[in-house]
Amino acid sequence: MPRLAAAAVARRAGAALRRGALGGLRPLSSLQPSHAASSEEVLVEGKASARAAVLNRPGYLNALTTTMGARLNKFYESWEDNPDIDFVMMKGSGRAFCAGGDVVRLRELVTEGKMEECQDFFKTLYRFIYFLGTYLKPHVAILDGVTMGGGGGVSIPGTFRIATERTVFATPEVHIGFHPDAAASFYLSHLTGHVGEYVALTGEKLNGTDMIALGLATHYSMSEHLDLVDERLAKLVTDDPSVIDSSLAQYGDIVYPDKQSIVHRLEVIDKCFCHDTVEEIVDALESEAASLNEEWCTLALKRLKEASPLALKVSLRSIREGRYQTLDECLVREYRISMNGISKQFSHEFCEGVRARLVDKDLAPKWDPPALEYVSKDMVDAYFAPLGESGPELKLPTETREAFV
């Protein structure tokens, strides 16, 4: 903690020199884009000594856009520098926290050849995630409802995550020909055993209780009790994480994994997903499915076989590399994979996956290559290759914002 405190003091001093000390929250009008509809996509709630960002695209499950990422960056920067704000919150409107990035819109940009706008989307989102992962103030995310893909990225790197009985978490990117990104290769690779590979390659949906059991969430609350949690947080005047932690625990609920919980499968998951290749993982899972005759095992195999073979191999390598990298290194690599993945050479997988699952919704993607045996090492390597002519690499402020873990 002394090192953390010293870093916080130094960073705040540097921010004050750059921008001048802020006596209060910046006027909202100074942060709004020119389009009123866009400005309503991230709302702000003021509390005694906190601010809450509310993701507000309920009709799209609060899927993130470039504009939303830019507003979050500006809000969080101003709140971190504001001495009157002790901690920050994030929540979603409607039945979702955040379903991730707006991949339907991203697909449109790719097909229209608007690659600079694609770059802006990923850069803006990944920079915010890094900012959150190095934030100097406690952060509370309320994951009530759908929390997928980038929704995990804008919450899990923060201090506290509250799951509810309505929480549905997943990283389903392999089923749209993409890879678990937005820091997923960092936080999934640090889960117990090889459950991160399992979640990444199958897109398995986890409920709030499983998120608690795996450490993806820090607290649990029934959705009907969230008003009490919110009321309690609204009265808190503290930047002490332990005080916030105890308050969340006091007004939270205690839950235990049921018979269907992922915690009862961890031994088999480790046995199957520890292998070096996707082919070996599939073989091991088929063997276990035959001997166990359990529904979850059969469903996991089905999901693996429905996913993009190329995306599976790219994602497995990404998760494995993430286990030995810092948050910033993971984000830089994920940016490289993302940009290569939507490049002319490989964009078919992503565009076809989004078409089949989210546009035409026929659930019948035509993957290329169509099977694992046709995915070469060179293809996978190309996803991890330096960007070169396709654009500059992702730059993060690592010299001034060092990740604490």
C-alpha positions in Angstrom: 0.0 0.0 0.0 2.8 2.6 0.7 4.0 2.2 -2.9 0.5 2.6 -4.2 -0.1 5.7 -2.1 3.2 7.2 -3.3 2.3 6.5 -6.9 -1.1 8.1 -6.4 0.4 11.3 -4.9 3.0 11.6 -7.7 0.5 11.0 -10.4 -2.0 13.5 -9.0 0.7 16.1 -8.7 1.7 15.6 -12.3 -2.0 15.9 -13.4 -2.3 19.1 -11.4 0.7 20.6 -13.1 -0.6 19.6 -16.5 -4.2 20.9 -16.1 -4.3 22.9 -12.9 -6.1 21.8 -9.7 -9.8 21.2 -10.3 -12.1 22.5 -7.6 -15.1 20.6 -8.9 -16.4 18.4 -11.7 -16.0 19.8 -15.2 -19.2 21.2 -16.6 -21.0 18.4 -18.4 -21.4 20.6 -21.5 -17.6 20.7 -22.0 -17.6 16.9 -22.4 -20.6 16.5 -24.7 -20.2 15.7 -28.4 -22.1 17.8 -30.8 -24.9 15.2 -31.3 -27.4 15.2 -28.5 -28.2 11.5 -29.0 -24.6 10.5 -28.6 -24.3 12.6 -25.4 -27.1 10.6 -23.9 -25.3 7.3 -24.4 -23.3 7.8 -21.2 -25.2 9.5 -18.4 -23.8 10.8 -15.1 -25.2 10.5 -11.6 -23.8 12.6 -8.9 -23.4 11.4 -5.3 -22.0 12.7 -2.1 -18.4 12.0 -2.9 -18.8 9.8 -6.0 -19.8 9.9 -9.6 -21.5 7.1 -11.5 -21.3 6.6 -15.3 -24.4 5.0 -16.7 -24.1 3.2 -20.0 -27.3 4.2 -21.8 -28.1 2.3 -24.9 -30.7 -0.1 -23.5 -32.0 -1.0 -27.0 -28.6 -2.3 -27.9 -27.8 -3.9 -24.5 -25.5 -0.9 -23.9 -23.1 -2.0 -26.6 -20.1 0.3 -26.7 -19.4 2.8 -29.5 -16.3 5.0 -30.1 -18.2 8.0 -28.8 -19.1 6.2 -25.6 -15.5 5.2 -25.1 -14.3 8.8 -25.6 -16.8 10.1 -23.1 -15.8 7.5 -20.5 -12.2 8.5 -21.0 -13.0 12.2 -20.4 -15.2 11.6 -17.5 -12.9 9.3 -15.7 -9.9 11.5 -16.3 -11.7 14.5 -14.8 -13.0 12.5 -11.9 -9.6 11.1 -11.0 -8.2 14.6 -10.8 -11.1 16.0 -8.8 -10.3 16.1 -5.1 -14.0 16.2 -4.2 -14.6 12.8 -5.7 -13.5 9.8 -3.7 -14.7 6.9 -5.8 -16.3 6.1 -9.1 -19.1 3.8 -10.2 -20.4 2.3 -13.5 -23.7 0.7 -14.3 -26.0 0.0 -17.2 -29.5 0.9 -18.1 -32.2 -1.6 -18.9 -31.6 -5.4 -18.8 -27.8 -5.2 -19.5 -24.7 -3.9 -18.0 -22.8 -4.0 -21.3 -23.0 -6.5 -24.1 -19.5 -5.5 -25.4 -18.5 -3.5 -28.4 -21.0 -2.7 -31.1 -19.8 -5.3 -33.5 -22.6 -4.9 -36.0 -21.5 -1.3 -36.5 -17.9 -2.4 -36.6 -18.7 -4.9 -39.3 -20.4 -2.1 -41.4 -17.2 0.0 -41.1 -15.0 -2.9 -42.2 -17.2 -3.6 -45.2 -17.2 0.1 -46.1 -13.4 0.1 -45.9 -13.4 2.7 -43.1 -10.3 1.3 -41.3 -9.4 4.5 -39.6 -12.7 4.6 -37.8 -12.1 0.9 -36.8 -8.7 1.9 -35.4 -10.3 4.7 -33.4 -12.9 2.3 -32.0 -10.3 -0.1 -30.7 -7.8 2.5 -29.5 -10.5 4.4 -27.6 -11.9 1.4 -25.9 -8.5 -0.2 -25.1 -7.1 3.1 -23.7 -10.1 3.4 -21.4 -9.6 -0.1 -20.2 -6.0 0.6 -19.4 -7.0 3.8 -17.6 -9.5 1.8 -15.5 -6.9 -0.8 -14.8 -4.5 1.9 -13.4 -7.2 4.1 -11.8 -6.2 5.8 -8.6 -9.6 5.8 -7.0 -11.8 2.8 -6.0 -14.1 1.7 -8.8 -17.5 -0.1 -8.4 -19.2 -1.7 -11.4 -22.7 -3.1 -11.0 -23.0 -6.0 -13.4 -26.7 -6.4 -13.3 -27.7 -8.2 -16.5 -25.9 -9.1 -19.7 -22.1 -8.6 -19.3 -20.2 -9.9 -22.3 -17.0 -9.2 -24.2 -16.0 -5.6 -23.8 -18.5 -5.3 -20.9 -16.0 -7.4 -18.9 -13.2 -5.1 -20.1 -14.8 -1.9 -18.8 -15.4 -3.5 -15.4 -13.2 -6.4 -14.3 -9.9 -4.3 -14.3 -11.6 -2.1 -11.7 -11.6 -2.5 -7.9 -15.1 -4.0 -7.2 -17.6 -5.8 -9.4 -21.1 -6.6 -8.1 -22.9 -9.5 -9.7 -26.6 -10.3 -9.4 -28.9 -13.2 -10.1 -29.6 -11.5 -13.5 -25.9 -11.4 -14.5 -24.9 -13.3 -17.6 -21.2 -13.2 -18.3 -19.4 -14.6 -21.4 -16.7 -13.9 -23.9 -18.4 -15.3 -27.1 -16.1 -13.8 -29.6 -14.9 -17.1 -31.2 -18.5 -17.5 -32.5 -18.3 -14.3 -34.5 -14.9 -15.1 -35.9 -13.0 -12.9 -33.5 -11.0 -13.3 -30.3 -11.7 -12.5 -26.6 -10.3 -9.0 -26.4 -10.8 -5.8 -24.3 -8.3 -7.3 -21.7 -9.9 -10.7 -21.7 -6.6 -12.4 -22.5 -5.3 -10.8 -19.3 -8.1 -11.5 -16.8 -9.1 -14.9 -18.2 -5.6 -16.2 -18.3 -5.2 -15.4 -14.6 -8.2 -17.5 -13.5 -7.6 -20.7 -11.6 -6.2 -23.6 -13.7 -7.3 -23.6 -17.3 -10.8 -22.3 -16.8 -9.8 -19.2 -18.8 -9.2 -21.3 -21.9 -12.5 -23.0 -21.4 -14.5 -19.8 -21.1 -12.6 -18.2 -24.1 -12.9 -21.2 -26.5 -16.5 -22.3 -25.7 -18.1 -18.9 -24.9 -19.7 -20.5 -21.9 -22.2 -18.3 -20.1 -21.5 -17.8 -16.4 -24.0 -16.6 -13.8 -23.3 -14.2 -11.0 -22.6 -17.0 -8.5 -20.0 -18.6 -10.8 -18.4 -15.1 -11.3 -18.0 -14.9 -7.5 -16.6 -18.4 -7.3 -14.0 -17.7 -10.0 -13.1 -14.2 -8.8 -14.5 -12.4 -11.8 -16.9 -10.6 -9.4 -16.1 -9.4 -5.9 -19.6 -9.1 -4.4 -23.1 -10.4 -5.0 -26.4 -8.7 -4.5 -29.9 -9.7 -5.4 -31.2 -7.2 -8.0 -34.0 -6.2 -5.7 -31.4 -5.1 -3.1 -29.4 -2.9 -5.5 -31.3 0.2 -4.5 -30.1 -0.3 -0.9 -26.5 -0.8 -2.1 -26.8 2.4 -4.3 -28.3 4.3 -1.4 -25.5 3.2 0.9 -22.8 4.1 -1.6 -24.5 7.5 -2.2 -23.9 8.4 1.4 -20.3 7.2 1.6 -17.6 9.9 1.9 -14.4 7.9 1.6 -11.7 6.8 -0.8 -10.7 3.9 1.4 -11.3 0.6 -0.5 -11.7 -1.4 2.7 -14.6 0.8 3.8 -16.3 0.5 0.4 -15.6 -3.2 0.5 -17.3 -3.7 3.9 -20.2 -1.5 2.9 -20.8 -3.7 -0.2 -20.5 -6.8 1.9 -22.9 -5.4 4.5 -25.6 -4.7 2.0 -24.9 -7.7 -0.3 -26.1 -11.3 -0.3 -24.2 -14.5 0.4 -24.6 -17.2 -2.3 -23.3 -20.7 -2.8 -22.6 -22.6 -6.0 -25.4 -25.1 -7.0 -24.9 -28.6 -8.5 -24.7 -27.1 -12.0 -21.9 -24.7 -11.1 -18.7 -24.6 -13.0 -16.8 -25.1 -9.8 -17.8 -28.8 -9.9 -16.2 -29.2 -13.4 -12.9 -27.6 -12.8 -10.9 -30.8 -12.5 -12.2 -32.1 -15.9 -11.8 -28.6 -17.5 -8.2 -28.5 -16.4 -7.6 -32.0 -17.7 -9.0 -31.1 -21.1 -8.0 -27.5 -21.6 -4.4 -27.9 -20.5 -3.3 -29.2 -23.8 -1.1 -27.3 -26.3 -3.4 -27.3 -29.3 -7.1 -26.9 -30.0 -7.2 -30.3 -31.7 -5.8 -32.0 -28.5 -8.4 -30.1 -26.4 -11.2 -31.3 -28.6 -9.9 -34.9 -28.5 -9.6 -34.8 -24.7 -13.1 -33.3 -24.4 -14.6 -36.0 -26.7 -13.0 -38.7 -24.6 -14.4 -37.2 -21.3 -17.8 -36.7 -22.9 -18.0 -40.3 -23.9 -17.0 -41.5 -20.4 -18.9 -38.9 -18.3 -22.1 -38.7 -20.3 -22.7 -35.2 -18.8 -24.6 -32.5 -20.6 -22.1 -29.7 -20.0 -19.4 -31.7 -21.7 -21.5 -32.3 -24.8 -22.5 -28.7 -25.0 -18.9 -27.6 -24.7 -18.0 -29.8 -27.6 -20.9 -28.4 -29.6 -19.8 -24.8 -29.0 -16.2 -25.6 -30.0 -17.4 -27.1 -33.3 -19.6 -24.2 -34.0 -16.9 -21.6 -33.5 -14.5 -20.3 -36.2 -11.5 -22.8 -36.4 -9.1 -19.9 -37.1 -10.5 -17.9 -34.2 -10.1 -20.8 -31.8 -6.4 -21.2 -32.6 -5.8 -17.5 -32.4 -7.7 -17.2 -29.1 -5.9 -20.1 -27.5 -2.5 -18.6 -28.2 -3.7 -15.2 -27.0 -4.9 -16.6 -23.7 -1.7 -18.5 -23.2 0.5 -15.5 -23.9 -1.6 -13.4 -21.6 -0.7 -15.6 -18.7 2.8 -14.1 -18.8 2.1 -10.5 -19.7 1.0 -7.4 -17.9 -2.3 -5.6 -18.6 -0.7 -3.1 -21.1 1.2 -5.9 -22.9 -2.1 -7.8 -23.3 -3.9 -4.8 -24.6 -1.2 -3.9 -27.1 -1.2 -7.5 -28.4 -5.0 -7.7 -28.5 -5.0 -4.5 -30.5 -2.6 -6.0 -33.0 -4.8 -9.2 -33.3 -7.9 -7.1 -33.7 -6.5 -4.9 -36.4 -5.0 -7.9 -38.3 -8.3 -9.8 -37.7 -10.4 -7.1 -39.6 -7.7 -6.6 -42.3 -8.5 -7.5 -45.9 -6.7 -10.8 -45.4 -8.8 -12.1 -42.5 -11.9 -9.9 -42.3 -14.1 -12.6 -43.8 -14.2 -14.5 -40.5 -15.3 -11.5 -38.5 -17.8 -10.2 -41.1 -19.3 -13.7 -41.7 -19.5 -14.5 -38.0 -21.4 -11.2 -37.2 -23.6 -11.7 -40.2 -24.6 -15.3 -39.2 -25.2 -14.5 -35.5 -26.3 -10.9 -35.3 -27.4 -9.7 -38.7 -29.1 -12.4 -40.7 -29.2 -14.6 -37.6 -29.2 -17.9 -39.6 -26.5 -19.3 -37.2 -24.9 -20.9 -40.3 -21.5 -19.2 -40.8 -19.3 -20.4 -43.6 -15.9 -20.3 -41.9 -12.7 -20.1 -43.9 -10.8 -22.4 -43.3 -13.8 -24.6 -42.5 -12.0 -27.0 -40.1 -9.1 -27.0 -37.6 -6.9 -29.2 -39.7 -6.8 -26.5 -42.4 -5.7 -23.7 -40.1 -1.9 -23.4 -40.5 0.6 -22.0 -38.1 1.4 -19.2 -40.6 -2.3 -18.1 -40.5 -2.2 -17.8 -36.7 1.2 -16.1 -36.8 -0.2 -13.5 -39.2 -2.7 -12.3 -36.5 0.1 -11.6 -34.1 2.4 -10.0 -36.7 3.4 -6.3 -36.4 0.9 -4.0 -38.0 3.2 -2.3 -40.5 1.4 -0.5 -43.3 -2.1 -1.2 -41.7 -1.4 1.4 -39.1 0.6 2.3 -35.9 0.7 0.0 -32.9 -1.4 0.9 -29.8 0.4 3.3 -27.5 -0.5 3.4 -23.9 0.7 5.9 -21.2 2.8 3.2 -19.4 5.4 5.7 -18.2 2.9 7.8 -16.3 0.3 5.1 -15.5 2.0 1.9 -14.4 -0.3 -1.0 -13.7 -0.3 -2.0 -10.0 -0.6 -5.7 -10.9 
